[in-house]
Amino acid sequence: QKDFYVDIDTRLRRLEQVKETAAAAPEKPPADAPPSAAENKVYEAALNQFKLGNYSAAISTLQGLMVTYPDSKLAPNAQYWIGECLYGKKMYAEAIEAWNTLFKDHPASDKLPDARVKKGMALERLGRKSQALVEYRYVVDRYPNSQAARIARERLTP
């Protein structure tokens, strides 16, 4: 009978340890929670740097946002703007990679049509016109009523 009580005592201690560990872990916000004020502040600061043409500072800020808040609803937008910053720096191949990361990591993002058009524009800058046309056609076919499709149609017209 002593073994029985020792076993119960051991199990209770384990449960208490699990409970303490769970209590110490920070609570994750619900998946549908809007971005926090701190996330918004960092994001706005990055966009302000972009508007000023401080692309490197904007990239650093956006990357910091994604590291600090990996599950942020702003992560797809941050990834899009990293591509825009790289494009602004005339780093077209790197911009394409940034947008490819957006496509891979955030396939439901509302930034996809714009990113596809910008990827096409970067491909054109690199002299890869036929690949650019593929991107433009994709946008027109997949997002026919979007502003991005209107731009893509213009770029498809010789």
C-alpha positions as CSV (number, residue, x, y, z in Angstrom):
1,Q,0.0,0.0,0.0
2,K,2.9,2.3,0.6
3,D,4.0,1.9,-3.0
4,F,0.5,3.0,-4.0
5,Y,0.8,6.3,-2.1
6,V,4.3,6.9,-3.4
7,D,3.0,6.4,-7.0
8,I,0.1,8.8,-6.4
9,D,2.5,11.4,-4.9
10,T,4.9,11.1,-7.8
11,R,2.1,11.6,-10.3
12,L,0.7,14.6,-8.5
13,R,4.2,16.2,-8.4
14,R,4.5,15.7,-12.2
15,L,1.1,17.3,-12.8
16,E,2.1,20.3,-10.6
17,Q,5.3,20.7,-12.6
18,V,3.4,20.6,-15.9
19,K,0.9,23.1,-14.5
20,E,3.7,25.5,-13.4
21,T,5.5,25.2,-16.7
22,A,2.3,26.0,-18.6
23,A,1.6,28.9,-16.3
24,A,5.1,30.3,-17.0
25,A,4.7,30.1,-20.7
26,P,3.5,33.3,-22.3
27,E,0.0,33.0,-23.8
28,K,-0.2,33.1,-27.5
29,P,-2.8,35.5,-29.0
30,P,-5.6,33.8,-30.9
31,A,-4.9,33.2,-34.5
32,D,-7.5,35.7,-35.6
33,A,-6.3,38.5,-33.3
34,P,-5.4,41.8,-35.0
35,P,-1.8,43.0,-34.9
36,S,-0.8,44.5,-31.6
37,A,-0.1,48.2,-31.2
38,A,3.6,47.4,-31.0
39,E,3.5,45.4,-34.2
40,N,1.7,48.2,-36.0
41,K,4.2,50.8,-34.7
42,V,7.1,48.8,-36.1
43,Y,5.4,48.2,-39.4
44,E,4.5,51.9,-39.8
45,A,8.1,52.9,-38.9
46,A,9.3,50.6,-41.7
47,L,6.9,52.0,-44.2
48,N,7.9,55.5,-43.3
49,Q,11.6,54.5,-43.9
50,F,10.5,53.1,-47.3
51,K,8.7,56.3,-48.2
52,L,11.8,58.3,-47.4
53,G,13.9,56.0,-49.6
54,N,15.8,54.5,-46.7
55,Y,15.4,51.0,-48.1
56,S,18.1,49.4,-46.0
57,A,16.6,50.7,-42.8
58,A,13.1,49.6,-43.9
59,I,14.4,46.1,-44.7
60,S,16.0,45.8,-41.2
61,T,12.9,47.0,-39.5
62,L,10.6,44.6,-41.5
63,Q,12.9,41.7,-40.8
64,G,12.9,42.6,-37.2
65,L,9.1,42.6,-37.2
66,M,9.0,39.1,-38.6
67,V,11.6,37.8,-36.1
68,T,9.9,39.4,-33.1
69,Y,6.4,38.6,-34.2
70,P,6.7,35.5,-36.4
71,D,2.9,34.8,-36.4
72,S,1.9,38.4,-37.0
73,K,-0.8,39.1,-39.5
74,L,1.5,41.7,-40.8
75,A,4.2,39.2,-41.8
76,P,2.9,38.8,-45.4
77,N,2.9,42.5,-45.9
78,A,6.3,42.8,-44.4
79,Q,7.6,40.2,-46.8
80,Y,6.0,42.1,-49.7
81,W,7.6,45.4,-48.7
82,I,11.0,43.8,-48.3
83,G,10.7,42.9,-52.0
84,E,9.7,46.5,-52.8
85,C,12.7,47.8,-50.9
86,L,15.1,45.5,-52.8
87,Y,13.5,46.6,-56.0
88,G,14.0,50.2,-55.0
89,K,17.7,49.4,-54.4
90,K,17.8,48.0,-57.9
91,M,18.5,44.6,-56.4
92,Y,16.1,42.8,-58.8
93,A,17.1,39.2,-58.3
94,E,16.9,39.6,-54.5
95,A,13.5,41.3,-54.8
96,I,12.3,38.3,-56.9
97,E,13.5,36.0,-54.1
98,A,11.7,38.1,-51.5
99,W,8.4,37.8,-53.5
100,N,9.0,34.1,-54.1
101,T,9.2,33.7,-50.3
102,L,5.9,35.6,-50.0
103,F,4.3,33.2,-52.5
104,K,5.7,30.1,-50.6
105,D,5.1,31.2,-47.0
106,H,1.8,33.2,-47.4
107,P,-0.1,31.7,-50.4
108,A,-3.4,33.3,-49.2
109,S,-2.0,36.9,-48.9
110,D,-3.9,39.7,-50.5
111,K,-0.4,41.0,-51.6
112,L,0.1,38.2,-54.1
113,P,-1.3,40.0,-57.2
114,D,0.8,43.1,-56.6
115,A,3.9,41.0,-55.8
116,R,3.4,39.0,-59.1
117,V,3.3,42.2,-61.1
118,K,6.3,43.6,-59.4
119,K,8.1,40.3,-59.9
120,G,7.3,40.6,-63.6
121,M,8.7,44.1,-63.6
122,A,11.9,42.9,-61.9
123,L,12.2,40.1,-64.5
124,E,12.0,42.7,-67.2
125,R,14.7,44.7,-65.6
126,L,16.9,41.6,-65.7
127,G,16.2,41.2,-69.4
128,R,13.9,38.1,-68.8
129,K,10.9,39.4,-70.8
130,S,9.3,36.0,-71.5
131,Q,9.3,35.1,-67.8
132,A,7.8,38.5,-67.0
133,L,5.0,37.9,-69.5
134,V,4.2,34.6,-67.7
135,E,3.8,36.5,-64.4
136,Y,1.6,39.2,-66.0
137,R,-0.6,36.5,-67.6
138,Y,-0.9,34.7,-64.3
139,V,-2.2,37.9,-62.6
140,V,-4.7,38.6,-65.4
141,D,-6.0,35.0,-65.3
142,R,-6.0,34.5,-61.5
143,Y,-7.0,38.0,-60.3
144,P,-8.9,39.5,-63.3
145,N,-10.7,42.3,-61.4
146,S,-7.7,43.5,-59.4
147,Q,-5.7,46.7,-59.8
148,A,-2.7,44.5,-60.4
149,A,-4.5,42.8,-63.3
150,R,-5.0,46.2,-64.9
151,I,-1.3,47.0,-64.6
152,A,-0.5,43.5,-65.9
153,R,-2.7,44.0,-69.0
154,E,-0.9,47.3,-69.7
155,R,2.4,45.5,-69.5
156,L,1.2,42.7,-71.8
157,T,0.2,45.2,-74.5
158,P,3.2,45.9,-76.8
